[in-house]
Amino acid sequence: NLSALSNLRNLSEFKMEGCHEPVSDISCFTKLTQLTNLDLAYTKITDPNGISSLAGLTNLKSLSLKRDYADETFWQPDLSSLQGLTLLEELDVSSTKCQDFSFAANMRLMKKLDLSFSKFTDIEACANMEHLNYLKMSCMGKVSLVPLRNLKNLTYFDLEGGWRNEGIDDLPANVVFYVNGVRETWR
């Protein structure tokens, strides 16, 4: 039960990584508007309202909703409630099995993004992330990389287990690629 957290209104960081007991109510987060870092990685969120309680956390700079890709439970939260989190600089939604990435279109301050093992088929929202310098897209399958072509700050790009994706030749020359854990020189 996380309800006692709602009294901690000045809390700026909260880490609950790896909570294996199902968390059926995360509504306490609606009152924690001073949070800048929230780590819910590997936490089994079973709240019937999904992650909508996170929508008002507009001061968040770092958010992790990472799941274990080997976990048999299929977790596909509706990430659209995150679209107002425009101050996010780090986001990890790896292994969430989500398909719609349009929620991130206004996250222009994003610096570090992990989409690994997700089911996103369109990463057009990345085109607006001019500060993005770290992108991990391990085992995502075939996705057009054309939206990344103007990201001048992108210096780390991991395609582990990835495919030869459309647009890869258009990426900035300063990008260091990692394919299957090995540093590659692309040009």
Biotite code that builds the C-alpha atoms (Angstrom):
import biotite.structure as struc

atoms = struc.array([
    struc.Atom([0.000, 0.000, 0.000], chain_id="A", res_id=1, res_name="ASN", atom_name="CA", element="C"),
    struc.Atom([1.556, 3.261, -1.166], chain_id="A", res_id=2, res_name="LEU", atom_name="CA", element="C"),
    struc.Atom([-1.110, 5.624, 0.180], chain_id="A", res_id=3, res_name="SER", atom_name="CA", element="C"),
    struc.Atom([1.210, 7.009, 2.909], chain_id="A", res_id=4, res_name="ALA", atom_name="CA", element="C"),
    struc.Atom([3.400, 8.465, 0.170], chain_id="A", res_id=5, res_name="LEU", atom_name="CA", element="C"),
    struc.Atom([0.762, 11.060, -0.672], chain_id="A", res_id=6, res_name="SER", atom_name="CA", element="C"),
    struc.Atom([1.783, 12.969, 2.495], chain_id="A", res_id=7, res_name="ASN", atom_name="CA", element="C"),
    struc.Atom([5.359, 13.384, 1.228], chain_id="A", res_id=8, res_name="LEU", atom_name="CA", element="C"),
    struc.Atom([4.508, 16.333, -1.022], chain_id="A", res_id=9, res_name="ARG", atom_name="CA", element="C"),
    struc.Atom([8.102, 17.614, -1.229], chain_id="A", res_id=10, res_name="ASN", atom_name="CA", element="C"),
    struc.Atom([9.528, 14.258, -2.299], chain_id="A", res_id=11, res_name="LEU", atom_name="CA", element="C"),
    struc.Atom([11.762, 14.759, -5.345], chain_id="A", res_id=12, res_name="SER", atom_name="CA", element="C"),
    struc.Atom([12.986, 11.191, -5.948], chain_id="A", res_id=13, res_name="GLU", atom_name="CA", element="C"),
    struc.Atom([11.294, 7.851, -5.500], chain_id="A", res_id=14, res_name="PHE", atom_name="CA", element="C"),
    struc.Atom([12.727, 4.471, -6.426], chain_id="A", res_id=15, res_name="LYS", atom_name="CA", element="C"),
    struc.Atom([10.658, 1.320, -6.187], chain_id="A", res_id=16, res_name="MET", atom_name="CA", element="C"),
    struc.Atom([12.588, -0.788, -8.672], chain_id="A", res_id=17, res_name="GLU", atom_name="CA", element="C"),
    struc.Atom([11.866, -4.471, -8.544], chain_id="A", res_id=18, res_name="GLY", atom_name="CA", element="C"),
    struc.Atom([8.722, -4.548, -6.414], chain_id="A", res_id=19, res_name="CYS", atom_name="CA", element="C"),
    struc.Atom([7.531, -8.058, -7.173], chain_id="A", res_id=20, res_name="HIS", atom_name="CA", element="C"),
    struc.Atom([4.312, -7.763, -5.219], chain_id="A", res_id=21, res_name="GLU", atom_name="CA", element="C"),
    struc.Atom([1.533, -6.388, -7.432], chain_id="A", res_id=22, res_name="PRO", atom_name="CA", element="C"),
    struc.Atom([0.904, -2.672, -6.868], chain_id="A", res_id=23, res_name="VAL", atom_name="CA", element="C"),
    struc.Atom([-2.813, -2.205, -7.417], chain_id="A", res_id=24, res_name="SER", atom_name="CA", element="C"),
    struc.Atom([-3.053, 1.512, -6.678], chain_id="A", res_id=25, res_name="ASP", atom_name="CA", element="C"),
    struc.Atom([-0.553, 4.187, -7.704], chain_id="A", res_id=26, res_name="ILE", atom_name="CA", element="C"),
    struc.Atom([-2.928, 7.128, -7.253], chain_id="A", res_id=27, res_name="SER", atom_name="CA", element="C"),
    struc.Atom([-0.682, 8.479, -4.467], chain_id="A", res_id=28, res_name="CYS", atom_name="CA", element="C"),
    struc.Atom([1.583, 9.839, -7.214], chain_id="A", res_id=29, res_name="PHE", atom_name="CA", element="C"),
    struc.Atom([-1.032, 12.434, -8.188], chain_id="A", res_id=30, res_name="THR", atom_name="CA", element="C"),
    struc.Atom([-0.065, 14.421, -5.067], chain_id="A", res_id=31, res_name="LYS", atom_name="CA", element="C"),
    struc.Atom([3.710, 14.084, -5.491], chain_id="A", res_id=32, res_name="LEU", atom_name="CA", element="C"),
    struc.Atom([4.044, 16.920, -7.996], chain_id="A", res_id=33, res_name="THR", atom_name="CA", element="C"),
    struc.Atom([7.609, 17.789, -6.875], chain_id="A", res_id=34, res_name="GLN", atom_name="CA", element="C"),
    struc.Atom([8.976, 14.458, -8.115], chain_id="A", res_id=35, res_name="LEU", atom_name="CA", element="C"),
    struc.Atom([11.812, 14.850, -10.603], chain_id="A", res_id=36, res_name="THR", atom_name="CA", element="C"),
    struc.Atom([12.983, 11.214, -10.648], chain_id="A", res_id=37, res_name="ASN", atom_name="CA", element="C"),
    struc.Atom([10.681, 8.206, -10.554], chain_id="A", res_id=38, res_name="LEU", atom_name="CA", element="C"),
    struc.Atom([11.938, 4.651, -10.950], chain_id="A", res_id=39, res_name="ASP", atom_name="CA", element="C"),
    struc.Atom([9.245, 1.992, -11.226], chain_id="A", res_id=40, res_name="LEU", atom_name="CA", element="C"),
    struc.Atom([11.425, -0.448, -13.188], chain_id="A", res_id=41, res_name="ALA", atom_name="CA", element="C"),
    struc.Atom([10.443, -4.091, -12.813], chain_id="A", res_id=42, res_name="TYR", atom_name="CA", element="C"),
    struc.Atom([7.476, -3.089, -10.632], chain_id="A", res_id=43, res_name="THR", atom_name="CA", element="C"),
    struc.Atom([4.279, -5.031, -11.253], chain_id="A", res_id=44, res_name="LYS", atom_name="CA", element="C"),
    struc.Atom([1.711, -2.257, -11.604], chain_id="A", res_id=45, res_name="ILE", atom_name="CA", element="C"),
    struc.Atom([-1.796, -3.694, -11.661], chain_id="A", res_id=46, res_name="THR", atom_name="CA", element="C"),
    struc.Atom([-3.683, -0.446, -11.072], chain_id="A", res_id=47, res_name="ASP", atom_name="CA", element="C"),
    struc.Atom([-6.911, -0.591, -13.138], chain_id="A", res_id=48, res_name="PRO", atom_name="CA", element="C"),
    struc.Atom([-6.248, 3.036, -14.137], chain_id="A", res_id=49, res_name="ASN", atom_name="CA", element="C"),
    struc.Atom([-2.857, 2.043, -15.513], chain_id="A", res_id=50, res_name="GLY", atom_name="CA", element="C"),
    struc.Atom([-0.267, 4.781, -15.247], chain_id="A", res_id=51, res_name="ILE", atom_name="CA", element="C"),
    struc.Atom([-2.679, 7.710, -15.637], chain_id="A", res_id=52, res_name="SER", atom_name="CA", element="C"),
    struc.Atom([-1.753, 8.822, -12.094], chain_id="A", res_id=53, res_name="SER", atom_name="CA", element="C"),
    struc.Atom([1.619, 9.891, -13.482], chain_id="A", res_id=54, res_name="LEU", atom_name="CA", element="C"),
    struc.Atom([0.097, 12.455, -15.872], chain_id="A", res_id=55, res_name="ALA", atom_name="CA", element="C"),
    struc.Atom([0.362, 15.356, -13.417], chain_id="A", res_id=56, res_name="GLY", atom_name="CA", element="C"),
    struc.Atom([4.031, 14.811, -12.602], chain_id="A", res_id=57, res_name="LEU", atom_name="CA", element="C"),
    struc.Atom([5.084, 17.626, -14.904], chain_id="A", res_id=58, res_name="THR", atom_name="CA", element="C"),
    struc.Atom([8.385, 18.223, -13.049], chain_id="A", res_id=59, res_name="ASN", atom_name="CA", element="C"),
    struc.Atom([9.676, 14.730, -13.868], chain_id="A", res_id=60, res_name="LEU", atom_name="CA", element="C"),
    struc.Atom([13.072, 14.654, -15.545], chain_id="A", res_id=61, res_name="LYS", atom_name="CA", element="C"),
    struc.Atom([13.641, 10.905, -15.291], chain_id="A", res_id=62, res_name="SER", atom_name="CA", element="C"),
    struc.Atom([11.114, 8.072, -15.508], chain_id="A", res_id=63, res_name="LEU", atom_name="CA", element="C"),
    struc.Atom([11.666, 4.334, -15.721], chain_id="A", res_id=64, res_name="SER", atom_name="CA", element="C"),
    struc.Atom([8.823, 1.928, -16.469], chain_id="A", res_id=65, res_name="LEU", atom_name="CA", element="C"),
    struc.Atom([11.173, -0.795, -17.669], chain_id="A", res_id=66, res_name="LYS", atom_name="CA", element="C"),
    struc.Atom([10.008, -4.392, -17.489], chain_id="A", res_id=67, res_name="ARG", atom_name="CA", element="C"),
    struc.Atom([11.904, -7.654, -17.637], chain_id="A", res_id=68, res_name="ASP", atom_name="CA", element="C"),
    struc.Atom([11.692, -8.756, -21.270], chain_id="A", res_id=69, res_name="TYR", atom_name="CA", element="C"),
    struc.Atom([11.619, -12.390, -20.148], chain_id="A", res_id=70, res_name="ALA", atom_name="CA", element="C"),
    struc.Atom([8.615, -11.781, -17.872], chain_id="A", res_id=71, res_name="ASP", atom_name="CA", element="C"),
    struc.Atom([5.713, -13.792, -19.202], chain_id="A", res_id=72, res_name="GLU", atom_name="CA", element="C"),
    struc.Atom([3.114, -11.216, -18.195], chain_id="A", res_id=73, res_name="THR", atom_name="CA", element="C"),
    struc.Atom([2.129, -8.975, -21.047], chain_id="A", res_id=74, res_name="PHE", atom_name="CA", element="C"),
    struc.Atom([2.212, -5.360, -19.866], chain_id="A", res_id=75, res_name="TRP", atom_name="CA", element="C"),
    struc.Atom([1.084, -2.778, -22.352], chain_id="A", res_id=76, res_name="GLN", atom_name="CA", element="C"),
    struc.Atom([0.316, 0.433, -20.459], chain_id="A", res_id=77, res_name="PRO", atom_name="CA", element="C"),
    struc.Atom([-1.369, 3.327, -22.200], chain_id="A", res_id=78, res_name="ASP", atom_name="CA", element="C"),
    struc.Atom([1.543, 5.749, -22.405], chain_id="A", res_id=79, res_name="LEU", atom_name="CA", element="C"),
    struc.Atom([-0.597, 8.593, -23.757], chain_id="A", res_id=80, res_name="SER", atom_name="CA", element="C"),
    struc.Atom([-1.012, 9.884, -20.188], chain_id="A", res_id=81, res_name="SER", atom_name="CA", element="C"),
    struc.Atom([2.709, 10.776, -20.280], chain_id="A", res_id=82, res_name="LEU", atom_name="CA", element="C"),
    struc.Atom([2.352, 13.270, -23.140], chain_id="A", res_id=83, res_name="GLN", atom_name="CA", element="C"),
    struc.Atom([2.345, 16.280, -20.787], chain_id="A", res_id=84, res_name="GLY", atom_name="CA", element="C"),
    struc.Atom([5.684, 15.338, -19.186], chain_id="A", res_id=85, res_name="LEU", atom_name="CA", element="C"),
    struc.Atom([7.599, 17.742, -21.411], chain_id="A", res_id=86, res_name="THR", atom_name="CA", element="C"),
    struc.Atom([10.542, 18.186, -19.004], chain_id="A", res_id=87, res_name="LEU", atom_name="CA", element="C"),
    struc.Atom([11.572, 14.521, -19.268], chain_id="A", res_id=88, res_name="LEU", atom_name="CA", element="C"),
    struc.Atom([15.257, 14.096, -20.066], chain_id="A", res_id=89, res_name="GLU", atom_name="CA", element="C"),
    struc.Atom([15.457, 10.339, -19.456], chain_id="A", res_id=90, res_name="GLU", atom_name="CA", element="C"),
    struc.Atom([12.811, 7.754, -20.259], chain_id="A", res_id=91, res_name="LEU", atom_name="CA", element="C"),
    struc.Atom([13.014, 3.975, -20.140], chain_id="A", res_id=92, res_name="ASP", atom_name="CA", element="C"),
    struc.Atom([9.993, 2.147, -21.504], chain_id="A", res_id=93, res_name="VAL", atom_name="CA", element="C"),
    struc.Atom([11.909, -0.945, -22.544], chain_id="A", res_id=94, res_name="SER", atom_name="CA", element="C"),
    struc.Atom([10.041, -4.250, -22.599], chain_id="A", res_id=95, res_name="SER", atom_name="CA", element="C"),
    struc.Atom([6.649, -2.600, -22.124], chain_id="A", res_id=96, res_name="THR", atom_name="CA", element="C"),
    struc.Atom([5.239, -4.083, -25.329], chain_id="A", res_id=97, res_name="LYS", atom_name="CA", element="C"),
    struc.Atom([3.758, -0.688, -26.198], chain_id="A", res_id=98, res_name="CYS", atom_name="CA", element="C"),
    struc.Atom([3.140, 0.205, -29.825], chain_id="A", res_id=99, res_name="GLN", atom_name="CA", element="C"),
    struc.Atom([2.228, 3.900, -29.900], chain_id="A", res_id=100, res_name="ASP", atom_name="CA", element="C"),
    struc.Atom([5.154, 6.287, -29.386], chain_id="A", res_id=101, res_name="PHE", atom_name="CA", element="C"),
    struc.Atom([3.303, 9.461, -30.396], chain_id="A", res_id=102, res_name="SER", atom_name="CA", element="C"),
    struc.Atom([2.924, 10.412, -26.712], chain_id="A", res_id=103, res_name="PHE", atom_name="CA", element="C"),
    struc.Atom([6.573, 11.571, -26.776], chain_id="A", res_id=104, res_name="ALA", atom_name="CA", element="C"),
    struc.Atom([6.180, 14.132, -29.583], chain_id="A", res_id=105, res_name="ALA", atom_name="CA", element="C"),
    struc.Atom([6.585, 17.126, -27.243], chain_id="A", res_id=106, res_name="ASN", atom_name="CA", element="C"),
    struc.Atom([9.443, 15.732, -25.154], chain_id="A", res_id=107, res_name="MET", atom_name="CA", element="C"),
    struc.Atom([12.001, 18.005, -26.780], chain_id="A", res_id=108, res_name="ARG", atom_name="CA", element="C"),
    struc.Atom([14.413, 17.961, -23.803], chain_id="A", res_id=109, res_name="LEU", atom_name="CA", element="C"),
    struc.Atom([14.940, 14.184, -23.964], chain_id="A", res_id=110, res_name="MET", atom_name="CA", element="C"),
    struc.Atom([18.604, 13.179, -23.669], chain_id="A", res_id=111, res_name="LYS", atom_name="CA", element="C"),
    struc.Atom([18.475, 9.462, -22.892], chain_id="A", res_id=112, res_name="LYS", atom_name="CA", element="C"),
    struc.Atom([15.858, 7.073, -24.267], chain_id="A", res_id=113, res_name="LEU", atom_name="CA", element="C"),
    struc.Atom([15.543, 3.300, -24.044], chain_id="A", res_id=114, res_name="ASP", atom_name="CA", element="C"),
    struc.Atom([12.929, 1.658, -26.282], chain_id="A", res_id=115, res_name="LEU", atom_name="CA", element="C"),
    struc.Atom([14.511, -1.809, -26.302], chain_id="A", res_id=116, res_name="SER", atom_name="CA", element="C"),
    struc.Atom([12.273, -4.861, -26.616], chain_id="A", res_id=117, res_name="PHE", atom_name="CA", element="C"),
    struc.Atom([9.259, -2.642, -27.218], chain_id="A", res_id=118, res_name="SER", atom_name="CA", element="C"),
    struc.Atom([6.811, -2.976, -30.081], chain_id="A", res_id=119, res_name="LYS", atom_name="CA", element="C"),
    struc.Atom([7.010, 0.592, -31.371], chain_id="A", res_id=120, res_name="PHE", atom_name="CA", element="C"),
    struc.Atom([6.797, 0.610, -35.154], chain_id="A", res_id=121, res_name="THR", atom_name="CA", element="C"),
    struc.Atom([7.090, 4.380, -35.637], chain_id="A", res_id=122, res_name="ASP", atom_name="CA", element="C"),
    struc.Atom([9.604, 6.576, -33.811], chain_id="A", res_id=123, res_name="ILE", atom_name="CA", element="C"),
    struc.Atom([8.664, 9.826, -35.564], chain_id="A", res_id=124, res_name="GLU", atom_name="CA", element="C"),
    struc.Atom([8.381, 11.528, -32.140], chain_id="A", res_id=125, res_name="ALA", atom_name="CA", element="C"),
    struc.Atom([12.186, 11.262, -31.839], chain_id="A", res_id=126, res_name="CYS", atom_name="CA", element="C"),
    struc.Atom([12.577, 13.820, -34.613], chain_id="A", res_id=127, res_name="ALA", atom_name="CA", element="C"),
    struc.Atom([11.711, 16.566, -32.089], chain_id="A", res_id=128, res_name="ASN", atom_name="CA", element="C"),
    struc.Atom([14.255, 15.422, -29.487], chain_id="A", res_id=129, res_name="MET", atom_name="CA", element="C"),
    struc.Atom([17.104, 17.723, -30.454], chain_id="A", res_id=130, res_name="GLU", atom_name="CA", element="C"),
    struc.Atom([19.029, 17.059, -27.199], chain_id="A", res_id=131, res_name="HIS", atom_name="CA", element="C"),
    struc.Atom([18.900, 13.258, -27.541], chain_id="A", res_id=132, res_name="LEU", atom_name="CA", element="C"),
    struc.Atom([22.424, 11.851, -27.162], chain_id="A", res_id=133, res_name="ASN", atom_name="CA", element="C"),
    struc.Atom([21.727, 8.254, -26.050], chain_id="A", res_id=134, res_name="TYR", atom_name="CA", element="C"),
    struc.Atom([19.259, 5.933, -27.774], chain_id="A", res_id=135, res_name="LEU", atom_name="CA", element="C"),
    struc.Atom([18.844, 2.239, -27.175], chain_id="A", res_id=136, res_name="LYS", atom_name="CA", element="C"),
    struc.Atom([16.618, 0.256, -29.548], chain_id="A", res_id=137, res_name="MET", atom_name="CA", element="C"),
    struc.Atom([17.720, -3.326, -28.892], chain_id="A", res_id=138, res_name="SER", atom_name="CA", element="C"),
    struc.Atom([15.601, -6.086, -30.393], chain_id="A", res_id=139, res_name="CYS", atom_name="CA", element="C"),
    struc.Atom([12.862, -3.824, -31.725], chain_id="A", res_id=140, res_name="MET", atom_name="CA", element="C"),
    struc.Atom([12.631, -5.261, -35.189], chain_id="A", res_id=141, res_name="GLY", atom_name="CA", element="C"),
    struc.Atom([12.492, -3.185, -38.330], chain_id="A", res_id=142, res_name="LYS", atom_name="CA", element="C"),
    struc.Atom([11.806, 0.493, -37.683], chain_id="A", res_id=143, res_name="VAL", atom_name="CA", element="C"),
    struc.Atom([12.507, 3.441, -39.949], chain_id="A", res_id=144, res_name="SER", atom_name="CA", element="C"),
    struc.Atom([15.406, 5.485, -38.569], chain_id="A", res_id=145, res_name="LEU", atom_name="CA", element="C"),
    struc.Atom([14.701, 8.442, -40.838], chain_id="A", res_id=146, res_name="VAL", atom_name="CA", element="C"),
    struc.Atom([13.299, 10.515, -37.898], chain_id="A", res_id=147, res_name="PRO", atom_name="CA", element="C"),
    struc.Atom([16.786, 10.413, -36.330], chain_id="A", res_id=148, res_name="LEU", atom_name="CA", element="C"),
    struc.Atom([18.643, 11.952, -39.266], chain_id="A", res_id=149, res_name="ARG", atom_name="CA", element="C"),
    struc.Atom([18.757, 15.526, -37.881], chain_id="A", res_id=150, res_name="ASN", atom_name="CA", element="C"),
    struc.Atom([19.672, 14.647, -34.295], chain_id="A", res_id=151, res_name="LEU", atom_name="CA", element="C"),
    struc.Atom([23.079, 16.300, -34.131], chain_id="A", res_id=152, res_name="LYS", atom_name="CA", element="C"),
    struc.Atom([23.626, 15.439, -30.441], chain_id="A", res_id=153, res_name="ASN", atom_name="CA", element="C"),
    struc.Atom([23.055, 11.697, -30.848], chain_id="A", res_id=154, res_name="LEU", atom_name="CA", element="C"),
    struc.Atom([26.382, 10.045, -29.977], chain_id="A", res_id=155, res_name="THR", atom_name="CA", element="C"),
    struc.Atom([25.351, 6.623, -28.600], chain_id="A", res_id=156, res_name="TYR", atom_name="CA", element="C"),
    struc.Atom([23.002, 4.361, -30.531], chain_id="A", res_id=157, res_name="PHE", atom_name="CA", element="C"),
    struc.Atom([22.478, 0.703, -29.650], chain_id="A", res_id=158, res_name="ASP", atom_name="CA", element="C"),
    struc.Atom([20.782, -1.587, -32.173], chain_id="A", res_id=159, res_name="LEU", atom_name="CA", element="C"),
    struc.Atom([21.663, -4.857, -30.433], chain_id="A", res_id=160, res_name="GLU", atom_name="CA", element="C"),
    struc.Atom([19.794, -7.662, -32.104], chain_id="A", res_id=161, res_name="GLY", atom_name="CA", element="C"),
    struc.Atom([18.516, -5.075, -34.554], chain_id="A", res_id=162, res_name="GLY", atom_name="CA", element="C"),
    struc.Atom([17.928, -5.110, -38.242], chain_id="A", res_id=163, res_name="TRP", atom_name="CA", element="C"),
    struc.Atom([19.333, -3.118, -41.112], chain_id="A", res_id=164, res_name="ARG", atom_name="CA", element="C"),
    struc.Atom([16.786, -0.354, -40.826], chain_id="A", res_id=165, res_name="ASN", atom_name="CA", element="C"),
    struc.Atom([15.722, 2.223, -43.406], chain_id="A", res_id=166, res_name="GLU", atom_name="CA", element="C"),
    struc.Atom([17.482, 5.528, -42.896], chain_id="A", res_id=167, res_name="GLY", atom_name="CA", element="C"),
    struc.Atom([20.537, 4.225, -41.076], chain_id="A", res_id=168, res_name="ILE", atom_name="CA", element="C"),
    struc.Atom([22.849, 5.742, -43.694], chain_id="A", res_id=169, res_name="ASP", atom_name="CA", element="C"),
    struc.Atom([21.295, 9.180, -43.077], chain_id="A", res_id=170, res_name="ASP", atom_name="CA", element="C"),
    struc.Atom([22.306, 9.376, -39.412], chain_id="A", res_id=171, res_name="LEU", atom_name="CA", element="C"),
    struc.Atom([24.812, 12.028, -38.297], chain_id="A", res_id=172, res_name="PRO", atom_name="CA", element="C"),
    struc.Atom([28.479, 11.060, -38.713], chain_id="A", res_id=173, res_name="ALA", atom_name="CA", element="C"),
    struc.Atom([29.254, 11.545, -34.992], chain_id="A", res_id=174, res_name="ASN", atom_name="CA", element="C"),
    struc.Atom([27.015, 8.641, -33.929], chain_id="A", res_id=175, res_name="VAL", atom_name="CA", element="C"),
    struc.Atom([28.779, 5.680, -32.321], chain_id="A", res_id=176, res_name="VAL", atom_name="CA", element="C"),
    struc.Atom([26.860, 2.511, -33.087], chain_id="A", res_id=177, res_name="PHE", atom_name="CA", element="C"),
    struc.Atom([26.709, -0.569, -30.939], chain_id="A", res_id=178, res_name="TYR", atom_name="CA", element="C"),
    struc.Atom([25.386, -3.636, -32.683], chain_id="A", res_id=179, res_name="VAL", atom_name="CA", element="C"),
    struc.Atom([25.178, -6.785, -30.590], chain_id="A", res_id=180, res_name="ASN", atom_name="CA", element="C"),
    struc.Atom([27.363, -5.130, -27.952], chain_id="A", res_id=181, res_name="GLY", atom_name="CA", element="C"),
    struc.Atom([30.196, -4.368, -30.379], chain_id="A", res_id=182, res_name="VAL", atom_name="CA", element="C"),
    struc.Atom([31.229, -0.829, -31.253], chain_id="A", res_id=183, res_name="ARG", atom_name="CA", element="C"),
    struc.Atom([30.800, -0.337, -34.990], chain_id="A", res_id=184, res_name="GLU", atom_name="CA", element="C"),
    struc.Atom([32.091, 2.289, -37.359], chain_id="A", res_id=185, res_name="THR", atom_name="CA", element="C"),
    struc.Atom([29.243, 2.812, -39.751], chain_id="A", res_id=186, res_name="TRP", atom_name="CA", element="C"),
    struc.Atom([30.892, 5.017, -42.336], chain_id="A", res_id=187, res_name="ARG", atom_name="CA", element="C"),
])
